[in-house]
C-alpha cells in the first residue's frame, strides 16, 4: 500500500517550510493538525497562526506573496472562502497582469460535508473559477498532489487547491476508465471522482459501458482528445461535482458541448438548498446510486 494523501500533503508542507516558505491559517496547530496534513511545526518554523478574522487573513497572505515568500494559505473549510478570498481574487490574481508583479500563493481550500451548517460545508471552488489570474487544481491522490505542488513551484501564478477531507486517507491513484465504444462519458470533479468510478464499475456489470475522465485540473480546463472522441461517439455525458451546479459544473458542460457539438452533457452536484447542522439536513455530493440513476435516465 502506498502513502496516504494526507501524508503526502504533510510531507510537501514540511519540505516547503524547510525551503524557507511559510504556511498561514487559523487553528493550524490545534488537535488533529488539519486532518493530519500538517507537520508539527510552529511559528519559528514558518507555521503562522492567523487571528480569527477571516477577511483579514487573505490580506496577510497577499502581503507575504508580494514579498516572494510563496505562502501556503490553509482554509480549513472551503465555505470560509466567502470571507477569505476577497484580497486574493481582487489583488493577488490581478497583480501580475496589471502591474507586472507576480503574487504567487498556494491556497488550500478543504471541503467536507456532514452536519456542519450552511456556510462551512462542501466545495466552493466556483467562487474562484470565474476570475482571471488563477489556476485551480483538485487533486485526490498522492501523485496528483505532488504534481500540482511541483507545477506551482515552477510558476508564478495564484493556485487554488480544492481538497476534500474524504480523500485524505486515499492511497490509490485514480486512472481514467476508457472504452473504445462507450455508452456514456463521465467527467467527475473532486470527491465525486470516487463515486464515478464505482458507478462505472456497477453499470459495466449491467452491460453499460461508462468511460470516466477525471478532472484534476479545472482551470485551465484540460480535456484529453480521447475524452472528446468518446463524447463524439456516444453523444452523452455528465459532469459531477461537490459544488452547486450553477458554477464550474455548468461551465465545463458547456465547454465540452462546444468541443463535441453533437453531444448532450448534463451535470449534477449539490442540491439547490442550504445544509443544516443535523444529518437529515445535510447536502452531500452525488453518490454512486445518484450518478447511476442520472445516467440511466439519459440512456434511452
C-alpha positions, -999 to +999 in steps of 0.1 A: +000+000+000+013+035-009+014+067+010-019+082+020-029+116+005-028+132+040+008+121+045+018+133+011+004+167+018+021+167+052+055+159+036+051+186+010+042+212+036+073+202+057+095+205+026+081+238+018+088+252+053+123+237+052+130+256+019+121+289+036+084+290+026+057+298+051+022+284+059-006+305+073-041+298+086-063+295+116-061+267+142-032+250+123-016+236+155-049+226+171-059+190+178-056+170+145-032+193+127-058+200+100-068+164+094-032+152+098-020+172+068+004+194+086+038+187+103+041+195+139+058+228+134+053+262+150+058+299+142+096+298+145+095+271+118+073+291+094+039+278+106+020+310+113-013+311+132-036+338+120-063+356+142-099+346+139-106+374+115-113+357+082-115+387+059-081+399+071-064+366+066-063+368+029-047+402+031-019+389+053-012+361+027-012+386-002+014+406+016+036+376+021+032+366-015+043+400-027+075+395-006+080+363-027+076+340+004+054+317-017+029+313+012+007+283+017-027+295+029-047+268+046-085+274+047-099+246+069-134+248+054-140+258+018-171+277+027-149+302+046-136+314+012-166+337+012-146+357+037-110+348+028-109+352-010-116+389-012-080+401-013-068+370-032-092+375-061-091+413-062-054+418-057-032+387-059-049+373-090-047+407-108-012+419-097+008+402-124-015+413-153-020+449-141+014+458-127+038+431-138+043+420-102+036+383-096+019+373-063+023+335-062+005+316-034-008+281-028-043+282-014-055+250+002-093+250+005-105+219+023-140+206+018-161+182+039-198+175+045-219+163+074-239+184+098-216+214+097-241+240+086-249+263+057-216+281+054-187+258+061-196+227+042-188+213+007-166+227-020-168+263-032-142+263-060-167+280-082-161+312-062-126+313-078-134+299-112-148+329-129-119+352-121-088+357-142-053+352-129-058+319-111-052+282-116-075+256-100-065+220-092-085+194-074-060+166-065-075+135-049-044+112-050-008+114-036+008+117-070-017+143-082-010+165-052+028+161-057+024+172-093+003+202-086+028+215-060+056+210-085+036+230-111+031+258-085+068+259-076+077+263-114+051+290-119+043+325-105+005+324-105-020+320-078-030+284-073-063+273-056-061+237-045-096+223-039-091+195-014-116+172+003-112+155+037-129+124+023-098+118+001-072+123+028-069+085+035-067+076-001-036+057-012-045+048-047-042+067-080-074+074-100-069+064-136-093+072-164-117+044-174-118+042-212-139+021-236-135+021-274-172+024-278-187+038-246-224+042-240-218+072-218-190+095-205-184+109-170-164+140-161-161+139-123-146+166-101-132+164-065-147+138-042-173+127-067-145+110-087-146+081-063-184+077-068-180+080-105-156+051-106-179+030-085-208+039-108-189+029-139-180-005-125-215-012-114-230-002-147-205-023-166-219-053-147-253-043-162-239-042-197-235-004-199-200+009-207-193+043-190-159+059-196-146+081-168-123+111-174-111+126-141-110+164-140-078+170-119-070+204-135-101+225-135-087+259-147-073+260-173-096+231-182-077+201-196-097+176-216-080+148-235-085+141-272-097+106-261-124+122-240-137+142-269-136+112-292-157+092-267-182+121-264-185+123-302-191+086-303-219+082-277-232+118-276-240+116-239-220+129-209-223+140-173-202+164-152-203+156-114-192+180-087-195+186-050-202+223-055-235+237-067-241+230-104-246+267-113-208+272-114-179+251-126-200+221-135-223+240-158-194+259-174-175+227-181-206+210-195-209+240-219-173+239-229-175+202-236-205+206-258-186+232-278-159+207-284-184+179-292-213+198-307-235+167-313-234+157-276-258+164-247-240+169-214-258+174-181-243+180-147-252+171-111-238+184-078-252+197-046-289+201-044-301+237-046-306+241-009-287+251+022-275+224+046-281+224+083-265+210+115-283+177+116-279+146+094-313+149+079-304+184+068-272+175+051-265+185+015-239+160+002-222+153-032-238+129-056-232+093-045-228+062-067-265+055-069-274+090-078-249+090-106-262+057-118-298+069-118-289+100-137-270+080-164-298+055-168-323+084-172-303+097-201-297+064-219-328+058-239 
